[in-house]
Amino acid sequence: MANQYRQKGLVTMRKVALLTAGGFAPCLSAAVGGLINRYTQLVPEVDIIGYRHGYQGLLAKDFLDVTPAVRARAALLHEFGGSPLGNSRVKLTNTKDLLKRGLITEGQNPLEVAANRLVEDGVDVLHTIGGDDTATTAADLARYLKDNGYDLTVVGLPKTIDNDIVPIKHSLGAWTAAEQGALFARNVVAEHNANSRMLIVHEIMGRHCGWLTAATAQAYDRWLDTQRWLPEFGLSRDAWNMHAVYVPEATFDLEAEATRLRQVMDTVGNVTIFLSEGAGVDSIVAEMEAAGEPIPRDPFGHVKLDQINPGQWFAKQFAGRLGAEKVLVQKSGYFARSARADETDLLLIKSMTDYAVGCALRGISGVVGHDEEQGDQLRAVEFDRIKGGKPYDIDDPQFVQLLAKIGQPRTPASGSQH
């Protein structure tokens, strides 16, 4: 097979580098394993390294070699979540943050440092596996390489459980994360009668996009539909149900929802809310700014959601209004994002890693995915077309049906959450 590729006059390469970056998703380990397996199958003579902790390892010259022993057992990576290489949130154009971390010195251009490191390490192809921040950073690097005459191919793979990369139809790991979030919810919602008048807030990842929250709620609802109930003796679907699903793309009237959910609390005895972590961020930030409190942000300028606690904020808004005697806020994000990829995602990962290696052999840079703007074709999407924050379509028939099923009014998208 390798001879066939050489006979076609495709790109000659000596070394390939891999890195995983941003937050975890249930695809990173399998994607790394898939790339190693495909290169071993097609061009086994090519050296492979993996930079540790994403772009941080690239700047720091910190990498692992893919030895013959690693190649022989790379399939093991499909059995685990997380990333064998490790991740970090490093933006190559955020000079101030890189100086603070000691990854560059005063006066250095981090893109130049990264480019020179790749040249020094003899890298011909760089594979990045990450979300929109990773892809846009890869785009910055690819642009710098091209503008300054570096002969290097950059091929990205789309990873984010938020499933919000434009124009990628579906990102790796998102399906698994939704199923894992629903699994997490089974145990959390079982707490509904650990106290009378219990309010449960299940906070789900999704900074700008409600896709994961909607998909998690739909997966949990499917599970509810498969169960047998004994309402005569306290085992009630109504009590195990979710009673509200809030996503960033939809507005809701806080007082009207409180009235609706108060009736649920009075009738059923408990209330469970599935909440996208981004649903109330604008309101929380406005409240903090009005109080003169500093807004914690990461190197990409995003609000640090783990520090502002949207779930706690929502619980505070509803607890008194519902007459809750106990409030439980639980986050499924880390449980879901660190899982191993399920069979559905493994099929998607294999198709994309195989295609990514094909792009590398042809010298085609971009982010591999099904391009929604070109008929869902699997291709290397141009870096300058990649961006984050793709909104979830709340008119999706499955979501509309779910809201109707739980009796929640559906409201149009707006810039305000309530």
C-alpha positions as CSV (number, residue, x, y, z in Angstrom):
1,M,0.0,0.0,0.0
2,A,2.8,2.4,0.8
3,N,4.4,1.8,-2.6
4,Q,1.1,2.6,-4.3
5,Y,1.0,6.0,-2.5
6,R,4.6,6.7,-3.5
7,Q,3.9,5.7,-7.1
8,K,1.0,8.3,-7.2
9,G,3.6,11.0,-6.6
10,L,2.0,12.1,-3.3
11,V,3.8,14.1,-0.6
12,T,7.0,12.7,0.7
13,M,7.1,12.8,4.5
14,R,9.6,12.0,7.1
15,K,7.8,12.8,10.4
16,V,4.3,13.3,11.6
17,A,3.3,15.1,14.8
18,L,0.1,14.8,16.7
19,L,-1.4,16.9,19.5
20,T,-4.6,17.0,21.4
21,A,-5.8,20.3,22.9
22,G,-8.6,22.1,24.7
23,G,-11.0,20.2,27.0
24,F,-11.3,16.5,26.9
25,A,-13.9,14.6,24.7
26,P,-14.7,10.9,24.3
27,C,-12.6,10.7,21.1
28,L,-9.1,11.9,21.8
29,S,-7.5,8.6,22.8
30,A,-9.2,6.7,20.0
31,A,-8.4,9.4,17.4
32,V,-4.7,9.3,18.3
33,G,-4.8,5.5,18.0
34,G,-6.6,5.7,14.7
35,L,-4.1,8.1,13.2
36,I,-1.2,5.9,14.4
37,N,-2.8,2.8,13.0
38,R,-3.5,4.4,9.6
39,Y,0.0,5.7,9.2
40,T,1.4,2.3,10.2
41,Q,-0.8,0.7,7.6
42,L,0.0,3.0,4.7
43,V,3.5,4.5,5.4
44,P,5.1,2.5,8.2
45,E,8.4,4.1,7.6
46,V,7.2,7.6,8.6
47,D,8.2,8.6,12.1
48,I,5.4,9.8,14.5
49,I,5.7,11.9,17.6
50,G,3.0,13.2,20.0
51,Y,3.4,16.6,21.6
52,R,2.4,16.5,25.2
53,H,-0.3,18.9,26.5
54,G,-1.1,20.3,23.1
55,Y,0.5,23.5,21.9
56,Q,2.3,23.8,25.3
57,G,4.3,20.7,24.4
58,L,5.1,22.1,20.9
59,L,6.5,25.3,22.4
60,A,8.4,23.4,25.1
61,K,9.7,20.7,22.9
62,D,8.0,18.1,25.0
63,F,6.9,15.0,23.1
64,L,6.6,11.3,23.1
65,D,7.9,9.0,20.4
66,V,5.6,6.5,18.7
67,T,7.9,3.5,18.9
68,P,7.4,0.2,17.2
69,A,6.0,-1.1,20.5
70,V,3.5,1.7,20.6
71,R,2.5,1.1,17.0
72,A,1.9,-2.6,17.7
73,R,-0.4,-1.8,20.6
74,A,-2.0,1.4,19.4
75,A,-5.4,-0.2,19.2
76,L,-5.5,-0.2,23.0
77,L,-6.1,3.6,22.9
78,H,-9.6,2.9,21.6
79,E,-10.5,1.3,25.0
80,F,-9.8,4.5,27.0
81,G,-11.1,8.0,27.4
82,G,-9.0,11.1,28.1
83,S,-5.9,11.6,26.0
84,P,-2.6,9.7,26.3
85,L,-0.8,12.9,25.2
86,G,-2.6,15.3,27.6
87,N,-4.2,18.6,26.9
88,S,-4.0,22.2,27.8
89,R,-5.6,25.5,26.8
90,V,-2.8,27.4,25.1
91,K,-3.4,30.1,22.4
92,L,-0.4,30.8,20.3
93,T,-1.4,34.4,19.7
94,N,-1.9,35.2,23.4
95,T,1.6,36.4,24.0
96,K,0.9,37.7,27.5
97,D,-0.4,34.4,28.7
98,L,2.5,32.5,27.1
99,L,5.0,34.8,28.8
100,K,3.3,34.2,32.1
101,R,3.6,30.5,31.7
102,G,7.2,30.7,30.7
103,L,6.6,29.1,27.3
104,I,8.2,32.0,25.5
105,T,10.6,34.8,26.4
106,E,10.1,38.6,26.1
107,G,10.3,39.7,22.4
108,Q,9.6,36.3,20.9
109,N,6.8,35.7,18.5
110,P,5.1,32.5,19.7
111,L,4.0,31.5,16.1
112,E,7.6,31.8,15.0
113,V,8.7,29.8,18.0
114,A,6.2,27.1,17.2
115,A,7.1,27.1,13.5
116,N,10.8,26.9,14.2
117,R,10.2,24.1,16.6
118,L,8.4,22.1,14.0
119,V,11.2,22.6,11.5
120,E,13.8,21.7,14.2
121,D,11.9,18.5,15.0
122,G,11.7,17.6,11.3
123,V,7.9,17.6,11.2
124,D,6.3,17.6,7.8
125,V,2.6,17.1,9.0
126,L,1.0,18.3,12.1
127,H,-2.4,16.8,13.2
128,T,-4.3,18.8,15.8
129,I,-7.3,17.2,17.5
130,G,-9.5,19.8,19.3
131,G,-12.4,22.1,19.2
132,D,-12.9,25.5,17.6
133,D,-10.2,27.1,19.8
134,T,-7.7,24.4,18.8
135,A,-8.7,24.8,15.1
136,T,-8.5,28.5,15.1
137,T,-5.0,28.3,16.7
138,A,-4.1,25.8,14.1
139,A,-5.4,28.2,11.5
140,D,-3.2,31.0,12.9
141,L,-0.2,28.6,12.8
142,A,-1.0,27.3,9.3
143,R,-1.3,30.9,8.0
144,Y,2.0,31.9,9.6
145,L,3.7,28.9,8.1
146,K,2.3,29.6,4.6
147,D,3.1,33.4,4.8
148,N,6.7,32.7,5.8
149,G,7.5,29.9,3.4
150,Y,7.4,26.9,5.7
151,D,6.5,23.7,3.8
152,L,4.3,21.9,6.3
153,T,0.8,20.5,6.2
154,V,-1.7,21.0,9.1
155,V,-4.7,18.7,9.3
156,G,-7.2,19.1,12.2
157,L,-9.8,16.8,13.6
158,P,-13.0,18.3,15.1
159,K,-13.4,17.5,18.8
160,T,-16.0,19.1,21.1
161,I,-18.8,17.6,23.1
162,D,-20.7,20.9,22.4
163,N,-20.9,20.0,18.7
164,D,-20.8,23.7,17.8
165,I,-18.0,24.0,15.2
166,V,-19.0,25.9,12.0
167,P,-19.4,24.3,9.4
168,I,-18.8,20.8,10.8
169,K,-22.0,18.7,10.9
170,H,-20.9,16.5,13.8
171,S,-17.8,16.7,16.0
172,L,-16.1,13.7,17.4
173,G,-17.1,12.5,20.9
174,A,-20.4,14.4,21.0
175,W,-22.7,11.4,20.7
176,T,-20.8,9.5,23.4
177,A,-20.9,12.6,25.7
178,A,-24.7,12.8,25.4
179,E,-25.2,9.1,26.3
180,Q,-22.8,9.4,29.2
181,G,-24.6,12.5,30.5
182,A,-27.9,10.6,30.4
183,L,-26.2,7.7,32.3
184,F,-25.0,10.2,34.9
185,A,-28.5,11.6,35.2
186,R,-30.0,8.2,36.1
187,N,-28.2,8.2,39.4
188,V,-28.6,11.9,40.1
189,V,-32.3,11.9,39.4
190,A,-32.6,8.9,41.7
191,E,-32.0,11.4,44.5
192,H,-35.4,13.1,43.8
193,N,-37.0,11.7,47.0
194,A,-33.9,11.7,49.2
195,N,-35.7,14.7,50.7
196,S,-39.2,16.0,50.3
197,R,-39.7,18.9,47.8
198,M,-36.3,18.3,46.2
199,L,-35.0,20.5,43.4
200,I,-32.3,18.9,41.2
201,V,-30.3,20.9,38.7
202,H,-28.4,18.8,36.2
203,E,-25.8,21.2,34.7
204,I,-24.5,20.1,31.3
205,M,-21.6,21.5,29.3
206,G,-22.3,23.8,26.5
207,R,-21.0,27.4,26.6
208,H,-22.7,28.8,23.6
209,C,-24.6,25.8,22.2
210,G,-27.4,23.8,23.7
211,W,-26.9,20.7,21.4
212,L,-25.4,18.6,24.2
213,T,-28.1,19.5,26.7
214,A,-30.8,18.7,24.2
215,A,-29.1,15.4,23.1
216,T,-28.5,14.4,26.8
217,A,-32.2,15.1,27.6
218,Q,-33.3,13.1,24.6
219,A,-31.1,10.2,25.5
220,Y,-32.4,10.2,29.1
221,D,-36.0,10.4,27.9
222,R,-35.3,7.3,25.7
223,W,-34.1,5.5,28.8
224,L,-37.2,6.5,30.7
225,D,-39.4,5.1,27.9
226,T,-37.7,1.7,28.3
227,Q,-38.4,1.4,32.0
228,R,-41.3,-0.2,33.9
229,W,-42.9,1.8,36.7
230,L,-44.8,1.2,39.9
231,P,-46.6,4.5,40.6
232,E,-48.8,2.8,43.2
233,F,-45.8,2.4,45.4
234,G,-43.8,5.5,44.7
235,L,-41.9,4.4,41.6
236,S,-43.3,7.1,39.2
237,R,-42.1,8.2,35.8
238,D,-43.3,11.7,36.6
239,A,-40.9,11.8,39.5
240,W,-38.0,10.4,37.6
241,N,-38.7,12.7,34.6
242,M,-36.9,16.0,33.7
243,H,-39.4,18.9,34.1
244,A,-37.4,21.6,32.3
245,V,-34.6,21.8,29.7
246,Y,-32.9,25.2,29.3
247,V,-30.5,26.0,26.4
248,P,-28.7,29.2,25.4
249,E,-30.7,29.5,22.2
250,A,-34.1,29.9,23.8
251,T,-35.6,32.5,26.1
252,F,-37.9,31.8,29.0
253,D,-39.9,33.9,31.4
254,L,-38.5,33.2,34.9
255,E,-41.7,33.9,36.8
256,A,-43.9,32.0,34.3
257,E,-41.5,29.0,34.5
258,A,-41.4,29.2,38.3
259,T,-45.2,29.1,38.4
260,R,-45.3,26.1,36.1
261,L,-42.6,24.3,38.0
262,R,-44.2,25.1,41.4
263,Q,-47.3,23.2,40.2
264,V,-45.0,20.3,39.3
265,M,-43.4,20.4,42.7
266,D,-46.8,20.6,44.5
267,T,-48.2,17.7,42.4
268,V,-45.2,15.4,41.8
269,G,-43.2,16.3,44.9
270,N,-39.9,17.2,43.2
271,V,-38.5,19.1,40.2
272,T,-35.5,18.2,37.9
273,I,-34.0,20.7,35.5
274,F,-31.6,19.9,32.7
275,L,-29.5,23.1,32.2
276,S,-26.9,24.0,29.6
277,E,-24.1,25.8,31.5
278,G,-24.2,28.6,29.0
279,A,-28.0,29.3,29.4
280,G,-27.6,32.0,32.1
281,V,-24.1,33.3,31.6
282,D,-25.1,36.7,30.2
283,S,-27.3,37.3,33.3
284,I,-24.7,36.0,35.7
285,V,-21.9,38.2,34.2
286,A,-24.2,41.3,34.2
287,E,-25.0,40.6,37.9
288,M,-21.3,40.2,38.7
289,E,-20.3,43.3,36.8
290,A,-23.0,45.4,38.5
291,A,-21.6,44.2,41.8
292,G,-18.1,45.2,40.7
293,E,-16.8,41.6,40.8
294,P,-14.0,40.6,38.4
295,I,-15.0,38.1,35.7
296,P,-12.6,35.1,35.5
297,R,-11.6,34.3,32.0
298,D,-9.3,31.7,30.3
299,P,-6.5,32.5,27.7
300,F,-9.1,32.6,24.9
301,G,-11.2,35.2,26.7
302,H,-14.0,32.8,27.6
303,V,-15.7,33.2,31.0
304,K,-14.5,30.4,33.3
305,L,-17.8,28.7,33.8
306,D,-16.6,26.4,36.6
307,Q,-15.9,29.5,38.6
308,I,-19.2,31.3,38.1
309,N,-21.3,28.2,38.6
310,P,-24.4,28.6,36.4
311,G,-26.1,25.7,38.0
312,Q,-25.9,27.2,41.5
313,W,-27.2,30.5,40.1
314,F,-30.2,28.9,38.5
315,A,-30.8,26.9,41.7
316,K,-30.8,30.1,43.7
317,Q,-33.4,31.7,41.3
318,F,-35.8,28.8,41.6
319,A,-35.4,27.3,45.1
320,G,-37.5,29.9,46.9
321,R,-40.0,30.3,44.2
322,L,-40.7,26.5,44.1
323,G,-40.7,26.1,47.9
324,A,-37.8,23.6,47.6
325,E,-36.7,22.1,50.9
326,K,-33.5,20.8,49.5
327,V,-31.5,21.7,46.4
328,L,-29.0,19.4,44.6
329,V,-26.8,20.8,41.8
330,Q,-24.8,18.2,39.9
331,K,-22.5,18.6,36.8
332,S,-22.1,15.7,34.4
333,G,-19.4,17.4,32.2
334,Y,-16.3,15.8,33.5
335,F,-18.0,12.4,33.8
336,A,-19.2,12.6,30.2
337,R,-16.2,14.2,28.5
338,S,-13.6,11.7,29.9
339,A,-15.5,8.6,28.7
340,R,-14.2,6.2,26.1
341,A,-15.8,6.6,22.7
342,D,-18.8,4.4,22.1
343,E,-19.4,2.3,19.0
344,T,-21.1,5.1,17.1
345,D,-18.3,7.5,17.7
346,L,-15.6,4.9,16.9
347,L,-17.1,4.5,13.4
348,L,-17.0,8.3,12.9
349,I,-13.5,8.5,14.3
350,K,-12.2,5.9,12.0
351,S,-13.7,7.5,8.9
352,M,-12.2,10.9,9.9
353,T,-8.8,9.6,10.9
354,D,-8.5,7.6,7.7
355,Y,-9.5,10.7,5.7
356,A,-7.1,12.9,7.6
357,V,-4.1,10.7,6.8
358,G,-5.2,10.8,3.1
359,C,-5.2,14.6,3.3
360,A,-1.8,14.6,4.8
361,L,-0.4,12.3,2.1
362,R,-1.8,14.8,-0.5
363,G,-0.5,17.9,1.3
364,I,-4.0,19.2,2.0
365,S,-4.5,21.3,5.1
366,G,-7.8,21.9,6.9
367,V,-10.1,20.5,9.5
368,V,-11.6,17.1,8.5
369,G,-15.4,16.9,8.8
370,H,-18.7,16.8,7.0
371,D,-19.1,20.2,5.5
372,E,-22.6,21.5,6.1
373,E,-22.1,24.2,3.5
374,Q,-21.1,21.7,0.8
375,G,-23.7,19.1,1.0
376,D,-22.3,17.4,4.2
377,Q,-19.4,16.1,2.1
378,L,-16.5,14.7,4.1
379,R,-13.5,16.9,3.3
380,A,-10.8,19.1,4.7
381,V,-12.6,22.3,5.6
382,E,-10.5,25.4,5.0
383,F,-9.2,26.8,8.3
384,D,-10.5,30.3,7.5
385,R,-14.0,28.9,7.5
386,I,-13.8,27.3,10.9
387,K,-15.3,29.1,13.9
388,G,-17.1,28.2,17.1
389,G,-20.5,29.0,18.6
390,K,-22.7,27.2,16.1
391,P,-26.2,27.5,17.6
392,Y,-28.4,24.6,18.3
393,D,-31.6,24.6,16.2
394,I,-34.4,24.7,18.8
395,D,-36.8,24.0,16.0
396,D,-35.4,20.5,15.7
397,P,-38.4,18.2,15.7
398,Q,-37.0,15.9,18.4
399,F,-36.4,18.9,20.7
400,V,-39.8,20.3,20.0
401,Q,-41.4,16.9,20.8
402,L,-39.4,16.6,24.0
403,L,-40.5,20.0,25.3
404,A,-44.1,19.2,24.5
405,K,-43.8,15.9,26.3
406,I,-42.7,17.6,29.5
407,G,-45.1,20.5,29.2
408,Q,-42.5,23.2,28.7
409,P,-43.4,26.2,26.5
410,R,-41.0,26.7,23.6
411,T,-39.8,30.2,23.0
412,P,-37.8,31.7,20.1
413,A,-34.1,32.3,20.3
414,S,-33.1,35.7,21.7
415,G,-30.0,37.4,23.1
416,S,-31.4,37.2,26.6
417,Q,-32.0,34.1,28.6
418,H,-35.0,35.4,30.7
